[in-house]
């Protein structure tokens, strides 16, 4: 690294980092994927989300420890490099992480179209492209400003989910009676749960992005693992309540046919619910900003290691952000958003993400063998990365065999 380059600014505490984590997890995943998961799993969609959340938690614990061991913006690329002592493994993990973030950002932008079109009728490329340009400029402006803006939007999107819970809450009174409908009756039903869990995994994607902010986090040894764990727990609780209410109040086939499935739950056509579509749109588009911030940090970290052109490692002297890396990834996302459909992007995101998680968990297993690191403020039990690696293989295998 060039000694004359300024360092990234450590400006993030537990609250802002947890909000950032929630913003990366909550968004298009729950607001849009409810219908896609219901299409695969039917009334068992809550089990698909539950399974995806449990399996994601294993890998989340691995990231929480790795973020302390190697507090670098390169994230998974650095973990694979150190765990396998291989530059090539680092490069593969880094490029996969970049690909995941780019495809995820594009899918989020496309996924928000259903809610956008309930308000105005404009061409999707113009709307999504304008959002990407706007958020790329904001990401260039500064990490604190970007994360605070994402945090504000996270509060709004969580508010939207709470509105679903409050309005649709009475449907939970039928949970006891309808549990037999939710529990699969045969192997075909469980196959649908596994297929739904593969898609639902996309809804939990994002906790891994927190570690990429390690170089900009205050007291990283304590703050980072707490933010990872809190983000997963809060999002999992919200998801389970929302998906239960959705399938109990609206037939799964109707959810599957809708581009704005949660609007069916709260009835967006009512004048009193006019606020919900804009809230859902903010929730889906918030992920675009967060993914752009993430991708810029990964590209910056990889460029510092010489795996990408050196100019991407430049830090703007005034803003102290990776300006050139941010502009580069923003341009790529802009192009992706214009050409690929949401479900295709979501499936590709889940598949690539599971490959990254497999590599990261295996890297932690090897690092624990070489250095148990007793000095860390937070260490996960040895079985956690093993469970994370196994669960990644399980979901990938289920999708391939489906």
C-alpha positions as CSV (number, residue, x, y, z in Angstrom):
1,X,0.0,0.0,0.0
2,X,1.2,3.5,-0.8
3,X,2.4,5.2,2.5
4,X,1.2,8.6,1.2
5,X,-2.4,7.4,0.9
6,X,-4.7,8.6,3.7
7,X,-6.4,5.9,5.8
8,X,-10.1,5.3,5.8
9,X,-11.9,7.3,8.5
10,X,-13.1,5.3,11.6
11,X,-16.5,6.9,12.1
12,X,-18.9,4.0,12.8
13,X,-20.1,2.8,16.2
14,X,-22.4,0.0,17.3
15,X,-25.7,1.8,16.4
16,X,-24.7,3.0,13.0
17,X,-23.0,-0.3,12.1
18,X,-26.0,-2.3,13.3
19,X,-28.3,-0.1,11.2
20,X,-26.0,-0.6,8.3
21,X,-26.2,-4.3,8.8
22,X,-30.0,-4.3,9.0
23,X,-30.1,-2.1,5.9
24,X,-28.1,-4.7,4.0
25,X,-30.3,-7.6,5.2
26,X,-33.8,-6.1,5.1
27,X,-35.0,-4.8,1.8
28,X,-35.9,-6.5,-1.4
29,X,-35.5,-9.8,0.3
30,X,-38.6,-9.7,2.4
31,X,-40.5,-7.0,0.5
32,X,-40.2,-8.8,-2.8
33,X,-39.1,-12.4,-2.2
34,X,-42.2,-13.3,-0.2
35,X,-44.0,-14.1,-3.4
36,X,-41.2,-16.1,-4.9
37,X,-40.7,-18.2,-1.8
38,X,-44.4,-18.8,-1.5
39,X,-44.4,-20.0,-5.1
40,X,-41.9,-22.7,-4.2
41,X,-42.9,-23.5,-0.7
42,X,-46.6,-22.7,-0.5
43,X,-47.9,-22.5,3.1
44,X,-44.5,-23.8,4.3
45,X,-42.8,-20.5,3.3
46,X,-42.3,-19.6,7.0
47,X,-40.3,-22.8,7.4
48,X,-38.2,-21.9,4.4
49,X,-37.4,-18.5,5.9
50,X,-36.6,-20.1,9.3
51,X,-34.3,-22.6,7.8
52,X,-32.5,-20.0,5.7
53,X,-32.1,-17.8,8.9
54,X,-30.6,-20.6,11.0
55,X,-28.2,-21.6,8.3
56,X,-27.2,-18.0,7.7
57,X,-26.5,-17.6,11.5
58,X,-23.8,-20.2,11.4
59,X,-21.8,-18.3,8.8
60,X,-22.6,-15.0,10.5
61,X,-20.8,-16.2,13.6
62,X,-17.8,-17.1,11.4
63,X,-17.7,-13.6,9.9
64,X,-17.9,-12.1,13.4
65,X,-14.7,-13.8,14.4
66,X,-12.9,-13.3,11.0
67,X,-13.7,-9.6,11.2
68,X,-11.6,-9.3,14.3
69,X,-8.8,-11.6,13.1
70,X,-8.4,-9.7,9.8
71,X,-10.1,-6.3,10.0
72,X,-9.7,-5.4,6.4
73,X,-12.0,-3.8,3.8
74,X,-11.3,-6.7,1.4
75,X,-13.4,-9.0,3.6
76,X,-13.8,-12.6,2.2
77,X,-10.9,-12.0,-0.1
78,X,-8.5,-11.4,2.8
79,X,-10.0,-14.4,4.8
80,X,-9.5,-16.8,1.9
81,X,-6.0,-15.5,1.3
82,X,-4.9,-16.0,4.9
83,X,-6.9,-19.2,5.6
84,X,-5.6,-21.1,2.6
85,X,-2.3,-19.2,2.2
86,X,-3.1,-18.8,-1.4
87,X,-3.3,-15.6,-3.4
88,X,-5.5,-17.4,-5.9
89,X,-8.1,-18.4,-3.3
90,X,-8.1,-14.8,-2.1
91,X,-8.7,-13.5,-5.6
92,X,-11.4,-16.0,-6.3
93,X,-13.2,-15.1,-3.1
94,X,-12.8,-11.4,-3.8
95,X,-14.1,-11.6,-7.3
96,X,-17.0,-13.8,-6.2
97,X,-17.8,-11.2,-3.4
98,X,-17.8,-8.4,-6.0
99,X,-20.0,-10.4,-8.3
100,X,-22.5,-11.2,-5.5
101,X,-22.7,-7.5,-4.5
102,X,-23.1,-6.3,-8.1
103,X,-25.8,-8.8,-8.9
104,X,-27.5,-8.2,-5.6
105,X,-27.6,-4.5,-6.1
106,X,-29.0,-5.0,-9.6
107,X,-31.6,-7.4,-8.3
108,X,-32.7,-4.9,-5.5
109,X,-33.1,-2.2,-8.1
110,X,-35.2,-4.4,-10.3
111,X,-37.1,-5.8,-7.3
112,X,-38.3,-2.4,-6.3
113,X,-40.1,-2.0,-9.7
114,X,-43.3,-3.6,-8.5
115,X,-43.8,-1.1,-5.8
116,X,-42.6,1.8,-8.0
117,X,-45.2,1.0,-10.6
118,X,-48.0,1.1,-8.1
119,X,-47.3,4.9,-7.9
120,X,-46.1,6.1,-11.2
121,X,-45.8,4.7,-14.8
122,X,-42.3,5.3,-16.1
123,X,-39.8,3.0,-17.9
124,X,-37.9,0.8,-15.4
125,X,-34.4,1.5,-16.8
126,X,-34.9,5.3,-16.3
127,X,-36.1,4.9,-12.7
128,X,-33.5,2.3,-11.6
129,X,-30.7,3.9,-13.5
130,X,-31.4,7.3,-11.8
131,X,-31.4,5.7,-8.4
132,X,-28.0,4.1,-9.0
133,X,-26.5,7.3,-10.2
134,X,-27.9,9.2,-7.2
135,X,-26.6,6.6,-4.7
136,X,-23.2,6.3,-6.4
137,X,-22.7,10.0,-5.9
138,X,-23.8,9.7,-2.2
139,X,-21.4,6.8,-1.7
140,X,-18.6,8.9,-3.1
141,X,-19.4,11.8,-0.7
142,X,-18.5,10.0,2.5
143,X,-18.9,6.8,4.5
144,X,-20.5,8.5,7.5
145,X,-23.0,10.3,5.3
146,X,-23.7,7.1,3.2
147,X,-24.2,4.9,6.3
148,X,-26.4,7.5,8.1
149,X,-28.5,7.9,4.9
150,X,-28.8,4.1,4.7
151,X,-29.6,4.0,8.5
152,X,-32.4,6.5,8.0
153,X,-33.8,4.4,5.2
154,X,-33.4,1.3,7.3
155,X,-35.6,2.9,10.0
156,X,-38.2,3.6,7.4
157,X,-38.2,0.1,6.0
158,X,-38.3,-1.5,9.4
159,X,-41.3,0.8,10.1
160,X,-43.0,-0.7,7.0
161,X,-42.5,-4.2,8.3
162,X,-43.9,-3.1,11.7
163,X,-46.9,-1.7,9.8
164,X,-47.5,-5.2,8.2
165,X,-47.2,-6.8,11.6
166,X,-49.6,-4.4,13.3
167,X,-52.2,-4.4,10.4
168,X,-51.9,-8.2,9.7
169,X,-51.3,-9.2,13.3
170,X,-54.9,-10.6,13.8
171,X,-54.1,-13.3,11.3
172,X,-51.7,-14.8,13.8
173,X,-54.7,-15.8,15.9
174,X,-55.2,-18.7,13.4
175,X,-51.7,-19.9,13.7
176,X,-52.5,-22.8,16.1
177,X,-55.3,-24.1,13.9
178,X,-53.3,-23.8,10.6
179,X,-50.0,-25.2,11.8
180,X,-50.7,-28.5,10.0
181,X,-51.0,-26.5,6.8
182,X,-47.6,-25.0,7.4
183,X,-45.8,-28.3,8.3
184,X,-45.0,-30.3,5.1
185,X,-46.9,-33.6,4.8
186,X,-44.4,-35.5,2.6
187,X,-40.9,-35.4,1.0
188,X,-42.2,-33.3,-1.9
189,X,-43.3,-30.7,0.7
190,X,-39.8,-30.7,2.3
191,X,-38.3,-30.4,-1.2
192,X,-40.4,-27.2,-1.6
193,X,-39.1,-25.9,1.7
194,X,-35.5,-26.5,0.6
195,X,-36.1,-24.8,-2.7
196,X,-37.8,-21.9,-0.9
197,X,-34.9,-21.7,1.6
198,X,-32.4,-21.4,-1.3
199,X,-34.3,-18.3,-2.5
200,X,-35.0,-17.0,1.1
201,X,-31.2,-17.1,1.8
202,X,-31.0,-14.0,-0.4
203,X,-33.3,-12.3,2.1
204,X,-30.6,-12.8,4.8
205,X,-27.7,-11.8,2.7
206,X,-26.0,-8.7,4.0
207,X,-24.6,-9.5,7.4
208,X,-21.3,-10.4,5.7
209,X,-21.1,-6.9,4.4
210,X,-20.6,-5.5,7.9
211,X,-17.0,-6.8,8.1
212,X,-16.1,-4.8,5.0
213,X,-16.5,-1.7,7.1
214,X,-13.9,-2.9,9.7
215,X,-11.4,-0.3,8.8
216,X,-14.0,2.4,9.3
217,X,-15.3,1.0,12.7
218,X,-14.5,2.3,16.1
219,X,-13.3,-0.4,18.6
220,X,-13.7,-3.0,16.0
221,X,-13.0,-6.0,18.3
222,X,-16.1,-5.3,20.3
223,X,-18.3,-3.4,17.9
224,X,-18.1,-5.6,14.8
225,X,-19.2,-9.0,16.2
226,X,-22.0,-7.4,18.2
227,X,-23.3,-5.6,15.1
228,X,-23.3,-8.9,13.1
229,X,-25.2,-10.8,15.8
230,X,-27.7,-8.1,16.4
231,X,-28.4,-7.6,12.7
232,X,-29.2,-11.3,12.2
233,X,-31.4,-11.6,15.3
234,X,-33.5,-8.5,14.6
235,X,-34.0,-9.3,11.0
236,X,-34.9,-12.9,11.7
237,X,-37.6,-11.9,14.2
238,X,-39.1,-9.4,11.8
239,X,-39.0,-11.8,8.9
240,X,-40.7,-14.7,10.7
241,X,-43.6,-12.4,11.9
242,X,-44.1,-10.9,8.4
243,X,-44.0,-14.2,6.5
244,X,-46.3,-15.9,8.9
245,X,-48.8,-13.1,8.6
246,X,-48.5,-13.1,4.8
247,X,-49.3,-16.8,4.3
248,X,-52.0,-16.8,6.9
249,X,-53.8,-13.8,5.5
250,X,-53.2,-14.2,1.7
251,X,-53.3,-17.4,-0.4
252,X,-49.7,-18.4,-1.4
253,X,-50.6,-18.6,-5.1
254,X,-51.8,-15.0,-5.0
255,X,-48.6,-13.9,-3.2
256,X,-46.6,-15.7,-5.9
257,X,-48.4,-13.8,-8.7
258,X,-47.9,-10.4,-7.3
259,X,-45.0,-8.0,-8.0
260,X,-45.8,-6.2,-4.7
261,X,-46.8,-9.1,-2.4
262,X,-46.9,-7.2,0.9
263,X,-49.4,-4.7,-0.7
264,X,-51.8,-7.7,-0.7
265,X,-51.4,-8.1,3.0
266,X,-52.0,-4.4,3.9
267,X,-54.2,-3.5,0.9
268,X,-52.3,-0.6,-0.6
269,X,-55.4,0.5,-2.5
270,X,-56.9,1.9,0.8
271,X,-56.4,5.6,1.2
272,X,-55.1,5.0,4.7
273,X,-52.3,2.7,3.3
274,X,-51.1,5.1,0.6
275,X,-47.8,5.4,2.5
276,X,-46.9,1.7,2.3
277,X,-45.8,1.5,-1.4
278,X,-43.3,4.4,-1.0
279,X,-42.0,2.8,2.2
280,X,-41.5,-0.5,0.4
281,X,-39.8,1.2,-2.5
282,X,-37.4,2.9,0.0
283,X,-36.7,-0.5,1.6
284,X,-35.8,-2.1,-1.7
285,X,-33.7,0.7,-3.0
286,X,-31.8,1.2,0.3
287,X,-30.0,-2.0,-0.6
288,X,-28.6,-0.3,-3.7
289,X,-26.8,2.3,-1.7
290,X,-25.5,-0.2,0.8
291,X,-24.2,-2.6,-1.9
292,X,-22.4,0.2,-3.7
293,X,-20.7,1.2,-0.5
294,X,-19.7,-2.5,0.0
295,X,-18.5,-3.1,-3.5
296,X,-16.3,0.0,-3.4
297,X,-14.6,-1.2,-0.2
298,X,-14.0,-4.7,-1.6
299,X,-12.6,-3.3,-4.8
300,X,-10.4,-0.9,-2.8
301,X,-9.1,-3.7,-0.6
302,X,-8.4,-6.0,-3.6
303,X,-6.6,-3.1,-5.4
304,X,-4.4,-2.6,-2.4
305,X,-3.3,-6.2,-2.7
306,X,-2.6,-5.8,-6.4
307,X,-5.6,-8.0,-7.5
308,X,-7.3,-5.1,-9.3
309,X,-5.9,-2.0,-11.1
310,X,-3.9,0.2,-8.6
311,X,-6.0,3.3,-9.4
312,X,-9.0,1.7,-7.6
313,X,-7.0,1.8,-4.3
314,X,-6.9,5.6,-4.4
315,X,-8.5,7.4,-1.4
316,X,-9.9,10.9,-2.0
317,X,-7.9,13.2,0.1
318,X,-10.8,15.4,1.1
319,X,-13.7,12.9,1.4
320,X,-11.4,10.0,2.5
321,X,-13.5,7.5,0.4
322,X,-12.4,5.1,-2.3
323,X,-13.8,7.5,-5.0
324,X,-12.6,5.7,-8.2
325,X,-13.6,2.3,-6.9
326,X,-17.1,3.6,-6.1
327,X,-17.5,5.1,-9.6
328,X,-16.4,1.9,-11.2
329,X,-18.8,-0.4,-9.4
330,X,-21.6,2.1,-9.8
331,X,-21.2,2.0,-13.6
332,X,-21.2,-1.8,-13.6
333,X,-24.4,-2.0,-11.5
334,X,-26.0,0.6,-13.8
335,X,-25.4,-1.7,-16.7
336,X,-26.6,-4.9,-15.0
337,X,-29.8,-3.3,-13.8
338,X,-31.0,-2.6,-17.3
339,X,-30.9,-6.2,-18.7
340,X,-31.6,-9.0,-16.2
341,X,-34.9,-10.0,-14.4
342,X,-35.2,-10.0,-10.6
343,X,-35.7,-13.7,-9.9
344,X,-32.8,-14.7,-12.2
345,X,-30.6,-12.2,-10.3
346,X,-31.9,-13.4,-6.9
347,X,-31.0,-17.1,-7.8
348,X,-27.6,-16.1,-9.1
349,X,-27.0,-14.1,-5.9
350,X,-27.9,-17.0,-3.6
351,X,-25.7,-19.4,-5.5
352,X,-22.6,-17.2,-5.6
353,X,-23.1,-16.1,-2.0
354,X,-23.2,-19.7,-0.8
355,X,-20.0,-20.4,-2.6
356,X,-18.4,-17.4,-0.9
357,X,-19.7,-18.6,2.5
358,X,-18.3,-22.1,1.9
359,X,-14.8,-20.7,1.2
360,X,-15.0,-18.3,4.2
361,X,-16.1,-21.1,6.7
362,X,-13.3,-23.4,5.4
363,X,-10.9,-20.5,5.8
364,X,-11.9,-20.0,9.5
365,X,-11.6,-23.8,10.1
366,X,-8.0,-23.7,8.9
367,X,-7.2,-20.5,10.8
368,X,-8.5,-21.9,14.0
369,X,-6.2,-24.9,13.6
370,X,-3.1,-22.8,13.0
371,X,-3.9,-20.0,15.5
372,X,-6.8,-20.4,18.1
373,X,-6.4,-16.7,18.8
374,X,-7.3,-16.7,22.6
375,X,-6.8,-12.9,22.7
376,X,-9.9,-12.1,20.6
377,X,-12.8,-10.4,22.4
378,X,-15.2,-12.7,20.5
379,X,-14.5,-16.3,19.4
380,X,-17.0,-18.8,18.0
381,X,-17.0,-22.5,18.9
382,X,-15.1,-24.8,16.5
383,X,-18.4,-26.4,15.3
384,X,-19.8,-23.1,14.0
385,X,-17.7,-22.8,10.8
386,X,-18.2,-26.5,10.2
387,X,-21.9,-26.1,10.4
388,X,-21.7,-23.0,8.2
389,X,-19.7,-24.9,5.5
390,X,-22.1,-27.9,5.7
391,X,-25.2,-25.7,5.4
392,X,-23.8,-23.9,2.4
393,X,-23.2,-27.3,0.6
394,X,-26.7,-28.5,1.7
395,X,-28.5,-25.5,0.2
396,X,-26.5,-25.6,-3.0
397,X,-27.0,-29.3,-3.4
398,X,-30.7,-29.0,-2.8
399,X,-31.0,-26.4,-5.6
400,X,-28.9,-28.5,-8.0
401,X,-30.9,-31.6,-7.4
402,X,-34.3,-29.9,-7.5
